[in-house]
Structure formats: structure tokens, C-alpha cells
Amino acid sequence: MRLRPVPLFRIALLALLAGACSSPQPLTEREERSSPPYEVIVRSLGPARVSDDGFDARFEFEVISPIDLQRNSLVQELRQTITFEYDDGSTRKRELTLVEAFRLRFAYMDSARRHHYRIWAGQSDRHSMSGMDSLPEEVVAVHIRREVFAYVADVSGADFTDAGFAHLPRNQDGSLVSRIPERFNEHYQRNHATTGRVLNSGDSLGLTYRIDYRLLRSGGANPHFMVDRGGGFGRVEAPPVLWIPGN
């Protein structure tokens, strides 16, 4: 969700608003897989910048294991729902799903002989959205919810960027398939193919984290924004947000 991973630009938000409502993707039951022991840590790179027009947040990852994991990637499964609320009381939802990968590198072994892995140097995971100020007046509230499931795996045949980021068609068992608009991570989609396979998933120890943004167009209060740990193993380290005054 970067990479330069998950930017949705102003025009993309308007395209989502104009399109027909999408129905949720049918879920395939995820296969149970044993996993070597590890912990995923998600860290914010500074405070998220939040305003009445949207948000921008960047993250880095660390994977810690008592053994050599022998996995080459951190895979993320992203689900996003945008709910638009109208002045007549109606709502409209737009949903997307994406499987993406970051190349992992061995960083160091600590004094307890635990192995530490990070994504490639200079790479970060960016989650951003803008365009709230351009929504029609009849839209009185917007709620954006991203849920991300992160875990270690091997990725083969993906079209990675030089910084080690790639879109993937699906996860290992097909329980999540990538379905995104053309302007989502537009630079990646314009220059790279969505190919590759996920193998040797260590998803039984994965970490789920959530990004939640809600804006009421009237009322004068700052929009609500939160990053939190949704479940699984590992931890999320997120500092307070930086509020940017609206226009």
C-alpha cells in the first residue's frame, strides 16, 4: 500500500466516486501452513501528515527470527474500503484488493543470536490519499479503511523495481486476488507488469495492521486518523499524527 507503494491521487479518488459500487470479493478459505518462528515490526517513519484533504504516512519493516528464515520477501495483502456518505442519507462504497511484495535483506544478528531482516535500503511503504477537498458538496463524510496483512514468503517471477517492490497477481492459495484501478500506484503499473508467484508463505505468524481515516465535511473538528495493530504476531510502532490545517 511507495514503493512508492500506495498513493491514490486526487483524480483517482474522483474516479472511485464516479464509478459504480463494487461488491466484496468472494473469499477463499486460507490454507493452514506451518511457519518458522518470526516477528514482524511495522514502524512509522515520522508522524503521519493528516489534513481535511487526506493523509500521507510512511512505514518501514523489521522481521526478527531466532533462526535463518531463508525467505526472500515480505508480502502484504491489502484490502481497502472507501465509504462516501451523502446529504440525503445514502452511502456508496468502493473496494480494492492488492497483493504486493518487498524484497527482504539480512541486516544483522543481535547478541541473542536472533536474525534481523529489513526491506531494501532506501525503500519505504507509503500510504497516502488526497482529494477530499474536491469532492462534491453532497458528500458529507468519507471513511477510508485499509487493512494490511504482512508476512514472510518467497516470491518468484515478480517484476520488482530497482528498490525491491512489486505487485503480485494473487497470494499463494488464491484467497486474495489483486484488483486495483489504473491510477493506484500508477507509476508502478505504467512501468512494470503484475506477475509472479508467492511460495513458502509463513502467513500463520503474520501481522495485521489497520489504517483508518474519517472526515466529516462540517463540524470543524480535525479528521479522525489512526494506525493500529489488528491482530496476529508482531507489533506496530506509530507516533502521533501531524495535523495540517485545512484550506
Backbone torsions as a table, in degrees:
resi	resn	phi	psi	omega
1	MET	NA	NA	NA
2	ARG	NA	-177.9	130.1
3	LEU	36.6	-129.8	93.3
4	ARG	-109.0	96.9	-160.8
5	PRO	-74.9	-76.1	-155.8
6	VAL	-112.7	56.9	175.0
7	PRO	-83.1	135.1	165.9
8	LEU	-114.2	123.8	-176.1
9	PHE	-91.4	169.4	-176.0
10	ARG	-51.7	-47.2	-177.4
11	ILE	-66.2	-32.4	178.6
12	ALA	-67.6	-38.2	178.7
13	LEU	-64.0	-41.8	178.4
14	LEU	-65.9	-35.7	177.0
15	ALA	-64.8	-38.9	176.7
16	LEU	-62.6	-40.8	-178.9
17	LEU	-65.5	-39.2	-175.9
18	ALA	-75.7	-24.6	-174.3
19	GLY	-74.2	166.2	177.0
20	ALA	-71.6	155.9	-179.8
21	CYS	-66.1	141.6	177.3
22	SER	-103.6	147.6	178.2
23	SER	-90.7	152.7	-178.8
24	PRO	-59.7	145.9	177.9
25	GLN	-69.3	130.4	176.7
26	PRO	-58.8	138.5	-176.6
27	LEU	-96.0	134.1	169.6
28	THR	-95.6	138.7	-178.4
29	GLU	-63.6	129.2	-179.5
30	ARG	-70.6	138.0	178.8
31	GLU	-75.2	142.8	176.0
32	GLU	-77.3	130.4	178.5
33	ARG	-135.0	135.4	171.9
34	SER	-70.3	156.9	-174.7
35	SER	-143.2	143.6	169.2
36	PRO	-64.5	152.3	-175.6
37	PRO	-70.0	135.6	174.6
38	TYR	-163.7	168.1	176.4
39	GLU	-134.1	134.6	176.1
40	VAL	-100.0	130.0	175.0
41	ILE	-115.4	126.9	176.5
42	VAL	-108.3	122.3	-177.9
43	ARG	-121.1	134.0	173.8
44	SER	-73.2	138.6	173.4
45	LEU	-92.7	81.4	-175.3
46	GLY	82.8	172.0	-179.6
47	PRO	-70.7	146.1	173.4
48	ALA	-65.9	141.6	177.1
49	ARG	-95.9	119.5	-173.0
50	VAL	-128.0	135.5	177.7
51	SER	-145.2	-178.5	175.7
52	ASP	-67.5	-12.8	-179.0
53	ASP	-96.9	-11.6	180.0
54	GLY	151.2	-153.8	-177.3
55	PHE	-149.2	162.2	177.1
56	ASP	-149.6	119.4	-177.9
57	ALA	-139.4	142.6	178.8
58	ARG	-124.1	145.4	-176.7
59	PHE	-133.9	153.6	168.7
60	GLU	-123.2	165.5	-175.8
61	PHE	-129.2	148.8	169.9
62	GLU	-136.2	136.0	176.8
63	VAL	-116.5	129.0	-177.0
64	ILE	-122.8	132.8	-178.8
65	SER	-145.4	146.1	175.6
66	PRO	-73.3	-9.5	-179.9
67	ILE	-130.1	168.2	173.8
68	ASP	-73.1	115.0	-174.0
69	LEU	-70.6	-30.5	-178.1
70	GLN	53.7	46.5	173.2
71	ARG	-126.1	145.2	-172.4
72	ASN	-101.2	-4.7	-172.6
73	SER	-147.0	154.8	164.2
74	LEU	-102.0	119.3	180.0
75	VAL	-100.5	140.1	175.4
76	GLN	-124.6	133.5	173.1
77	GLU	-107.6	117.6	-174.0
78	LEU	-111.8	131.2	171.8
79	ARG	-122.2	131.7	179.2
80	GLN	-131.6	138.1	173.1
81	THR	-127.3	127.6	172.2
82	ILE	-110.3	125.0	178.1
83	THR	-112.9	121.0	175.7
84	PHE	-99.9	130.0	177.8
85	GLU	-110.1	134.1	-174.4
86	TYR	-108.7	161.9	-176.1
87	ASP	-68.0	-15.2	177.1
88	ASP	-90.4	5.7	178.3
89	GLY	91.7	-5.9	180.0
90	SER	-82.3	163.8	177.6
91	THR	-133.0	157.0	174.0
92	ARG	-139.2	135.6	-178.6
93	LYS	-117.3	143.7	172.2
94	ARG	-126.7	136.1	-177.1
95	GLU	-127.5	149.6	172.6
96	LEU	-144.8	158.1	176.9
97	THR	-136.5	146.2	-178.6
98	LEU	-151.2	135.9	169.2
99	VAL	-107.9	126.3	-177.3
100	GLU	-136.7	163.9	-177.1
101	ALA	-139.8	147.0	171.4
102	PHE	-120.7	132.1	174.7
103	ARG	-64.2	134.3	176.1
104	LEU	-97.8	147.4	174.1
105	ARG	-130.6	147.0	174.1
106	PHE	-71.3	129.3	-177.7
107	ALA	-100.1	-53.9	-179.9
108	TYR	-171.3	169.3	173.3
109	MET	-113.9	128.4	-176.8
110	ASP	-85.0	-177.7	-175.8
111	SER	-65.5	-21.4	176.1
112	ALA	-89.9	9.3	179.4
113	ARG	62.2	32.4	172.6
114	ARG	-89.9	140.8	-180.0
115	HIS	-87.0	130.9	178.8
116	HIS	-113.3	130.0	179.5
117	TYR	-123.0	146.4	176.1
118	ARG	-136.9	164.1	174.2
119	ILE	-73.6	169.5	-172.2
120	TRP	-58.6	146.7	-178.2
121	ALA	-57.4	136.2	-179.8
122	GLY	85.9	-8.6	-179.9
123	GLN	-93.1	147.2	174.8
124	SER	-146.1	166.4	-179.9
125	ASP	-106.3	114.0	-176.3
126	ARG	-106.5	130.3	173.7
127	HIS	-119.0	119.3	-178.8
128	SER	-149.7	157.4	174.6
129	MET	-156.9	141.2	175.9
130	SER	-141.6	169.5	177.2
131	GLY	114.2	2.3	-179.5
132	MET	-61.1	-34.9	-178.9
133	ASP	-65.8	-20.7	-176.9
134	SER	-95.4	1.0	-179.9
135	LEU	-68.9	149.8	177.8
136	PRO	-57.9	152.6	-176.9
137	GLU	-61.0	-27.3	-178.1
138	GLU	-72.0	-12.4	173.2
139	VAL	-82.7	112.5	-174.3
140	VAL	-99.3	-15.2	179.6
141	ALA	-157.2	150.0	177.2
142	VAL	-133.5	135.2	177.0
143	HIS	-128.3	119.3	179.5
144	ILE	-113.3	126.1	-179.8
145	ARG	-129.2	119.8	175.1
146	ARG	-113.9	130.5	174.4
147	GLU	-120.3	126.1	-174.3
148	VAL	-122.0	130.5	177.5
149	PHE	-112.1	116.0	-174.7
150	ALA	-113.9	136.9	-179.2
151	TYR	-160.1	165.7	-179.8
152	VAL	-91.4	150.2	-179.2
153	ALA	-166.3	173.4	167.2
154	ASP	-99.5	137.5	177.1
155	VAL	-120.5	129.3	-177.8
156	SER	-124.4	137.9	172.4
157	GLY	76.4	13.1	179.7
158	ALA	-81.6	155.7	178.5
159	ASP	-93.7	77.9	-176.2
160	PHE	-72.9	145.8	169.8
161	THR	-72.5	170.8	177.1
162	ASP	-62.6	-23.1	179.2
163	ALA	-89.8	-0.9	174.6
164	GLY	88.1	37.5	177.8
165	PHE	-124.7	143.9	179.8
166	ALA	-152.0	148.3	164.9
167	HIS	-85.7	144.9	177.7
168	LEU	-123.2	150.2	-178.0
169	PRO	-67.2	-34.5	-174.9
170	ARG	-164.6	169.8	173.2
171	ASN	-84.0	-174.2	-170.2
172	GLN	-64.7	-42.7	-175.6
173	ASP	-99.9	5.5	177.9
174	GLY	78.4	11.3	179.8
175	SER	-75.4	-12.5	172.6
176	LEU	-140.3	129.4	-179.4
177	VAL	-118.0	140.1	180.0
178	SER	-72.1	122.5	175.4
179	ARG	-139.7	99.2	-176.4
180	ILE	-133.1	154.6	175.5
181	PRO	-73.1	164.3	-176.0
182	GLU	-60.3	-31.8	-174.3
183	ARG	-91.4	3.9	175.8
184	PHE	-83.9	121.3	-170.9
185	ASN	51.1	50.5	-171.1
186	GLU	-57.2	-41.3	-177.9
187	HIS	-61.6	-43.0	178.6
188	TYR	-63.2	-48.6	-176.0
189	GLN	-64.4	-30.5	-179.8
190	ARG	-73.3	-27.1	-172.5
191	ASN	-115.4	-4.6	-176.0
192	HIS	-140.7	156.3	177.7
193	ALA	-96.0	146.1	175.3
194	THR	-88.1	93.7	-175.9
195	THR	-136.7	175.8	172.9
196	GLY	109.9	168.3	-178.4
197	ARG	-130.2	146.8	172.9
198	VAL	-98.9	128.6	-178.7
199	LEU	-131.3	157.4	174.5
200	ASN	51.8	44.3	-179.3
201	SER	-60.3	133.3	171.0
202	GLY	-102.8	46.1	-169.2
203	ASP	-78.3	-10.3	179.3
204	SER	-66.8	-18.9	178.4
205	LEU	-112.6	19.7	-178.1
206	GLY	-69.6	165.9	-179.2
207	LEU	-116.3	133.0	172.6
208	THR	-103.9	130.8	172.6
209	TYR	-133.0	156.7	-172.8
210	ARG	-126.9	147.1	172.0
211	ILE	-121.2	126.4	-173.7
212	ASP	-130.7	124.9	179.3
213	TYR	-132.0	129.8	177.3
214	ARG	-137.2	129.3	-178.6
215	LEU	-125.3	127.1	169.2
216	LEU	-98.5	125.4	-173.6
217	ARG	-68.1	-21.2	176.6
218	SER	-127.4	159.6	179.7
219	GLY	121.8	-23.6	172.9
220	GLY	81.9	-9.9	-178.3
221	ALA	-81.5	155.6	174.2
222	ASN	-61.1	149.2	175.3
223	PRO	-64.6	154.2	176.4
224	HIS	-82.2	134.2	176.3
225	PHE	-145.6	135.6	-177.8
226	MET	-152.1	140.9	169.2
227	VAL	-119.0	126.1	-178.5
228	ASP	-146.3	163.7	177.7
229	ARG	-81.0	123.6	-176.6
230	GLY	-93.5	-18.3	-179.2
231	GLY	155.3	175.3	179.5
232	GLY	84.7	-157.3	-175.7
233	PHE	-101.4	162.8	178.9
234	GLY	95.5	-168.5	-177.8
235	ARG	-150.3	160.0	178.1
236	VAL	-119.5	128.5	179.1
237	GLU	-116.2	103.9	-176.2
238	ALA	-127.3	122.2	178.4
239	PRO	-77.3	173.0	175.9
240	PRO	-59.0	152.9	-179.2
241	VAL	-79.3	160.3	175.1
242	LEU	-104.7	111.9	-178.2
243	TRP	-81.2	128.8	177.6
244	ILE	-106.3	121.6	-177.8
245	PRO	-56.2	139.8	179.7
246	GLY	-72.0	166.4	179.9
247	ASN	-72.5	NA	NA
